[in-house]
């Protein structure tokens, strides 16, 4: 006998009491407000289970067959279910329990992600407190350093007024020393250029330009032999190894003159620097105050940098707390969703169990003179396919 040849057992129809008694009251137009139709508990349970089944991770075609078959099967009482209906109930139960297990696992993971938030946040909060202490200490040090700088600058300014004449004299000596130093540096530069020419280390295309540079300087230099100068341009065009004895003598004379000039400038520079020191002799207090103020300024700059670093560290620590709070809120939202998902899965299982345990005997009592639900044929695909 095939599935579609199945003959269900006869359904018992129980007539309600006084069903054959006609009443005139029924024909009288009622003046009472219409009573809302009671909710069908079976339909509500079926709807709940079908809604949960729609979330199954099945291919569209398989899900469509499952939903269609469940729609037919779920309203049937135990006595009205054919073997294939029982198979559908088994499949529905399996899918519902899988969803419940997955939902429970999701909630467990969500709870686990929140299990250590208090300790983690306490650690981040401690880092913020430490960073605040570091910033406060740095700001206090900067405040002290600034006060020292202001104090020393005031003392320095006062001493400058006292030593105004001595300051002017010292500056005059410093300018003289700086001028000698500048001349010496220029002579040393020409000496180096001449040595490069004689050593043959100048690029060929740069030789003429460098010779002109050397000769122009020597022409302007006080005390350099003009006759010697006139012989240098062609001589310096070639390295010392290619020069004749006379040419080497001329080039060497230029080198010696530059050396002598540098030696003289060194003597002048020494004298100028000595004059500066002598001018500072009467400015001992002022010099000490200048040094003290410079040290205080450097300390203030270092303290200011330390404050900047401490502020950056505090901002980073506060941002870490803010980011953590945002992530925690997101995790809590995920847990709320997981709780709702599990609650829906459990509710669907509960409704399914009510439907699964429904008996014809109970239905007869509840329905009164209404007809009991008759078994309905499943979709062809479901009746033929037992591999879902």
MOJOQUI-V402335 format. One record per residue. N is the residue number from 1. PHI is phi in whole degrees, -180 to 180 (* if undefined). OMEGA is omega in degrees with one decimal (999 if undefined). NEAR is the number of other C-alpha atoms within 10 Angstrom. Layout:
N&PHI&OMEGA&NEAR + N&PHI&OMEGA&NEAR
This chain:
1&*&-178.3&6 + 2&-80&-177.7&5 + 3&-61&-176.7&14 + 4&-77&175.5&12 + 5&-92&-176.0&8 + 6&-65&176.8&12 + 7&-106&-179.4&11 + 8&-70&177.9&12 + 9&-64&-179.3&10 + 10&-59&-178.3&8 + 11&-93&179.7&14 + 12&-81&178.7&11 + 13&-109&-179.4&14 + 14&-106&-178.4&15 + 15&-83&177.9&15 + 16&-70&178.9&12 + 17&-61&176.3&9 + 18&60&-178.6&7 + 19&-68&-176.2&9 + 20&-95&-178.9&8 + 21&-93&179.0&7 + 22&-85&178.7&9 + 23&-125&177.5&8 + 24&-72&-179.0&7 + 25&-63&-178.7&8 + 26&-67&-178.4&8 + 27&-90&179.2&8 + 28&-78&-179.5&8 + 29&-64&-177.2&7 + 30&-79&177.2&9 + 31&-97&-179.5&6 + 32&-79&177.1&6 + 33&-67&179.6&6 + 34&-62&179.6&7 + 35&-87&-179.6&6 + 36&-63&-178.1&6 + 37&-68&-179.3&6 + 38&-65&-179.9&6 + 39&-72&177.3&8 + 40&-74&-177.0&8 + 41&-64&179.4&12 + 42&-67&179.4&16 + 43&-61&179.0&13 + 44&-65&179.3&12 + 45&-66&178.8&22 + 46&-60&-180.0&22 + 47&-61&179.6&16 + 48&-63&-179.1&19 + 49&-67&-179.9&27 + 50&-63&178.4&20 + 51&-61&179.0&14 + 52&-72&179.7&20 + 53&-64&179.6&22 + 54&-63&179.8&14 + 55&-90&-178.8&13 + 56&-63&178.4&16 + 57&-86&179.2&11 + 58&-120&173.3&14 + 59&-65&-174.7&8 + 60&-56&-177.3&11 + 61&-66&179.5&8 + 62&-66&179.5&15 + 63&-65&179.5&17 + 64&-62&179.2&13 + 65&-66&-179.8&19 + 66&-62&-178.9&23 + 67&-66&-179.8&18 + 68&-64&-179.4&16 + 69&-67&178.9&24 + 70&-66&178.9&23 + 71&-60&179.6&16 + 72&-76&-169.4&17 + 73&-84&-171.7&26 + 74&-57&-178.6&27 + 75&-73&-174.9&21 + 76&-76&174.4&23 + 77&-78&-177.2&21 + 78&-57&-175.6&17 + 79&-69&-176.1&15 + 80&-100&-178.8&22 + 81&-95&172.7&20 + 82&-82&178.8&21 + 83&-54&-179.6&11 + 84&-68&175.6&18 + 85&-64&178.3&25 + 86&-63&177.2&15 + 87&-64&177.4&16 + 88&-62&178.9&25 + 89&-61&178.4&21 + 90&-64&179.8&13 + 91&-63&178.7&16 + 92&-60&179.8&22 + 93&-60&-179.9&19 + 94&-61&-178.5&12 + 95&-65&179.6&19 + 96&-65&-179.8&23 + 97&-70&175.9&16 + 98&-63&178.8&14 + 99&-63&178.7&24 + 100&-64&179.0&21 + 101&-64&179.2&15 + 102&-64&178.3&16 + 103&-65&178.1&22 + 104&-65&177.8&19 + 105&-65&177.9&14 + 106&-62&178.3&19 + 107&-68&178.7&21 + 108&-62&178.3&15 + 109&-65&179.1&15 + 110&-63&178.0&20 + 111&-66&179.4&18 + 112&-64&-179.8&12 + 113&-66&-179.6&15 + 114&-103&-173.1&15 + 115&-67&-175.1&11 + 116&-111&-174.4&10 + 117&-65&-178.4&14 + 118&-64&-179.9&10 + 119&-67&-179.4&10 + 120&-65&-178.8&13 + 121&-69&177.3&17 + 122&-61&178.8&12 + 123&-66&178.5&13 + 124&-67&178.4&19 + 125&-64&177.1&16 + 126&-64&177.7&13 + 127&-65&177.2&19 + 128&-64&179.4&21 + 129&-61&178.9&15 + 130&-65&179.0&15 + 131&-66&177.2&21 + 132&-64&177.4&19 + 133&-62&178.6&14 + 134&-63&177.7&19 + 135&-64&-179.5&21 + 136&-62&178.7&15 + 137&-64&-179.4&15 + 138&-65&179.1&21 + 139&-67&178.3&19 + 140&-66&177.9&14 + 141&-65&178.5&19 + 142&-64&178.3&21 + 143&-60&179.3&14 + 144&-67&-179.2&14 + 145&-64&179.0&21 + 146&-65&178.7&19 + 147&-62&178.5&14 + 148&-64&-179.7&18 + 149&-61&179.6&20 + 150&-62&-179.5&14 + 151&-63&-177.6&13 + 152&-72&176.9&21 + 153&-66&178.3&19 + 154&-63&178.4&14 + 155&-65&179.8&15 + 156&-65&179.5&21 + 157&-63&179.2&14 + 158&-63&-179.7&12 + 159&-69&177.9&17 + 160&-64&176.9&19 + 161&-65&179.6&10 + 162&-67&-174.0&13 + 163&-103&-176.9&15 + 164&-57&-178.8&12 + 165&-65&179.2&11 + 166&-64&177.3&17 + 167&-64&179.8&18 + 168&-63&179.4&12 + 169&-65&179.0&15 + 170&-62&-179.3&20 + 171&-64&178.5&15 + 172&-62&178.8&15 + 173&-66&178.9&22 + 174&-65&179.0&18 + 175&-64&179.2&13 + 176&-63&179.4&17 + 177&-65&178.7&20 + 178&-64&179.3&15 + 179&-66&178.8&13 + 180&-63&179.8&18 + 181&-61&179.8&17 + 182&-65&178.4&13 + 183&-64&-179.5&14 + 184&-60&179.6&19 + 185&-62&179.4&13 + 186&-69&178.4&13 + 187&-66&177.9&20 + 188&-63&177.5&16 + 189&-66&178.1&13 + 190&-68&178.0&19 + 191&-60&178.7&19 + 192&-65&179.8&13 + 193&-65&179.1&18 + 194&-66&178.4&24 + 195&-63&178.1&18 + 196&-65&179.2&16 + 197&-64&-178.2&23 + 198&-70&179.1&22 + 199&-83&178.8&13 + 200&71&-177.6&18 + 201&-99&-179.8&12 + 202&-88&177.3&17 + 203&-60&-174.1&11 + 204&-57&-177.8&11 + 205&-73&179.6&8 + 206&-101&-174.9&10 + 207&-62&-176.7&18 + 208&-59&-179.7&16 + 209&-65&-178.5&10 + 210&-73&176.1&20 + 211&-62&179.2&19 + 212&-63&178.7&15 + 213&-62&-179.4&14 + 214&-65&-176.5&22 + 215&-67&178.3&19 + 216&-63&178.4&12 + 217&-64&-178.1&13 + 218&-66&179.0&20 + 219&-65&-179.2&14 + 220&-84&-176.9&9 + 221&-71&-180.0&13 + 222&-74&175.5&8 + 223&95&178.8&10 + 224&-85&-176.2&15 + 225&-64&-179.1&14 + 226&-68&179.1&10 + 227&-65&177.6&8 + 228&-65&-179.3&13 + 229&-61&-177.5&16 + 230&-66&-178.8&12 + 231&-90&-172.2&13 + 232&-72&-175.0&18 + 233&-51&179.8&16 + 234&-70&-178.7&11 + 235&-67&-175.7&21 + 236&-75&177.9&25 + 237&-72&-177.7&19 + 238&-130&-179.1&17 + 239&-70&-177.5&17 + 240&-60&-178.8&19 + 241&-66&-179.5&10 + 242&-103&-177.8&13 + 243&-85&172.3&17 + 244&-77&-179.3&11 + 245&-63&179.0&10 + 246&-63&-178.4&10 + 247&-65&177.6&18 + 248&-64&179.1&18 + 249&-64&-179.7&12 + 250&-65&-179.9&19 + 251&-65&179.6&23 + 252&-65&178.1&16 + 253&-62&178.4&14 + 254&-65&178.9&22 + 255&-63&-179.3&18 + 256&-63&179.9&13 + 257&-62&179.7&16 + 258&-64&177.7&20 + 259&-62&179.8&15 + 260&-63&179.7&12 + 261&-64&179.4&18 + 262&-65&178.9&19 + 263&-61&179.7&13 + 264&-66&179.2&13 + 265&-65&176.8&19 + 266&-63&177.3&15 + 267&-64&179.9&13 + 268&-63&-179.8&17 + 269&-66&177.4&21 + 270&-60&178.9&15 + 271&-66&-179.8&15 + 272&-65&179.3&21 + 273&-68&176.1&18 + 274&-64&178.3&15 + 275&-64&177.8&19 + 276&-64&179.9&20 + 277&-64&178.9&15 + 278&-65&179.2&14 + 279&-66&-179.4&20 + 280&-81&-177.5&19 + 281&-58&179.2&14 + 282&-83&-178.1&14 + 283&-118&-176.2&20 + 284&-57&-179.8&11 + 285&-62&-178.5&14 + 286&-64&180.0&22 + 287&-61&178.5&16 + 288&-63&178.7&12 + 289&-68&177.4&20 + 290&-62&178.8&19 + 291&-65&-179.8&13 + 292&-63&179.5&16 + 293&-67&178.2&21 + 294&-62&178.2&15 + 295&-65&179.7&14 + 296&-66&178.7&21 + 297&-64&178.4&19 + 298&-63&179.1&13 + 299&-66&178.6&19 + 300&-66&178.1&21 + 301&-63&178.3&15 + 302&-65&179.0&15 + 303&-66&178.0&21 + 304&-64&177.5&19 + 305&-65&178.4&14 + 306&-64&176.9&19 + 307&-63&179.2&21 + 308&-60&178.5&15 + 309&-64&-179.7&15 + 310&-66&178.1&21 + 311&-65&177.5&19 + 312&-61&179.7&14 + 313&-64&179.0&19 + 314&-66&179.1&21 + 315&-62&178.9&15 + 316&-65&179.8&15 + 317&-66&178.9&21 + 318&-66&177.8&19 + 319&-65&178.2&14 + 320&-61&177.8&17 + 321&-66&-179.9&20 + 322&-62&178.7&14 + 323&-63&180.0&12 + 324&-65&179.7&16 + 325&-63&178.6&14 + 326&-64&179.1&12 + 327&-66&178.8&12 + 328&-65&178.6&16 + 329&-62&177.7&13 + 330&-65&178.9&12 + 331&-66&177.3&16 + 332&-67&176.6&16 + 333&-64&178.1&13 + 334&-63&177.8&18 + 335&-66&178.3&21 + 336&-60&177.6&15 + 337&-63&-179.9&16 + 338&-64&177.4&22 + 339&-63&178.5&19 + 340&-65&178.9&14 + 341&-62&179.5&20 + 342&-66&179.7&21 + 343&-62&178.7&15 + 344&-65&179.8&19 + 345&-64&179.2&26 + 346&-64&-180.0&20 + 347&-64&178.9&17 + 348&-64&177.7&26 + 349&-62&180.0&23 + 350&-63&178.8&16 + 351&-65&178.7&19 + 352&-64&-179.9&22 + 353&-63&176.5&14 + 354&-62&-179.7&16 + 355&-66&-177.2&23 + 356&-63&-175.5&19 + 357&-90&-178.4&10 + 358&-63&-177.7&18 + 359&-118&179.0&15 + 360&-62&-178.4&18 + 361&-62&179.1&13 + 362&-67&-178.9&10 + 363&-64&-179.7&15 + 364&-59&-179.2&18 + 365&-69&-176.9&14 + 366&-72&-172.6&12 + 367&-80&-177.6&14 + 368&67&-177.6&15 + 369&-88&178.5&14 + 370&-75&-179.7&14 + 371&-78&176.3&14 + 372&-72&-178.8&20 + 373&-69&178.7&13 + 374&-92&178.2&16 + 375&-62&-176.8&20 + 376&-117&179.8&16 + 377&-68&176.7&18 + 378&-78&172.9&22 + 379&-56&-177.5&15 + 380&-56&-177.8&11 + 381&-61&-176.8&13 + 382&-73&-178.3&21 + 383&-69&-176.1&17 + 384&-96&-174.2&11 + 385&-109&179.7&10 + 386&-108&-176.0&11 + 387&-108&-175.7&5 + 388&-63&999&11
